[in-house]
């Protein structure tokens, strides 16, 4: 670009400040809103997916309840009581079970002490496969194993919160802690992405808890994973098979929704995925609409610009300017305005998202708003190219006007 053309371009933009500002604003606002919408959608999706971070998303969770339908002569209101035998039956007879665990609930916080250090923790009694259901990561030692269950061993796996409060930096592996009067040996330390609440847990073998706290063979909850590649239809079939099996064992109707409550995380997660697919479609519809509005705005403003400069174009042609020289000058003006304003809108949108990420605390509903840079850059380039076309067609029409007709324009 020659210096003369650059000076002319700057002078043209300076003398039409309002028109230039409106053009730039329409472009910048379209890109800015697209970035904010995409980033906000990602933030909401990250928040929802964050709620599943602690649990396997291919699992079924089962809680016993009380019957609400009469069945085989049994009255309603009868409590269903799951046992170790139900755990074995589900493990043997339900298709596709990969990892399975039971839980025996120990009510309330347990006072745990070690050499004068005392604190309260939630003690969770379970089977070895529990670590796969809660995505528990062993950082030192090991998790509960089958030999612990078979021999009713008094062992425990503790989280980092217990390590900090009880051991003050000392290696806890092999040490004995007092769990409400029962001495248990620490065999492992775990990490959990579920936050401080999950990292405050203490795990012990379910057989040990049943023996020590009068649980006999009772299980309060069953949980198991199925094939990670399973779909919702298969998970629903497995849930139905499990309910029919337990209904036959405990003599209640398989149609009784209160006798057994089943949570299907495959179905829950797929529902979340489908919801955010719809949200993404909606965001793109709104974003594209904003960009189209920007393109229309650029086209209208460039058309007005060309009409206002009809006499100027006639003088240029009378002095020997070629049609391409006229067209290229107007197109270059559109390129500079849309390019600079598009970049500013992109920068402002990304900067706003970064400010939100740094200063807005993450929550279960919104966290880590981000945007695919390639997508928004592509959208910006598309908008700039559309702006070029919006300037090109009016300029080409003006360049074809007879100089004498153009000079007579008011």
PyMOL commands that set and color helices and strands:
alter all, ss='L'
color gray80, all
select helices_A, chain A and resi 3-15+17-50+84-93+130-133+146-150+160-167+196-199+206-212+232-250+265-308+310-318+323-359+373-399+403-408
alter helices_A, ss='H'
color red, helices_A
select strands_A, chain A and resi 59-64+82-83+100-105+110-114+117-121+123-126+137-141+155-159+176-179+182-191+202-205+218-219+221-225+260-264
alter strands_A, ss='S'
color yellow, strands_A
deselect
rebuild
show_as cartoon
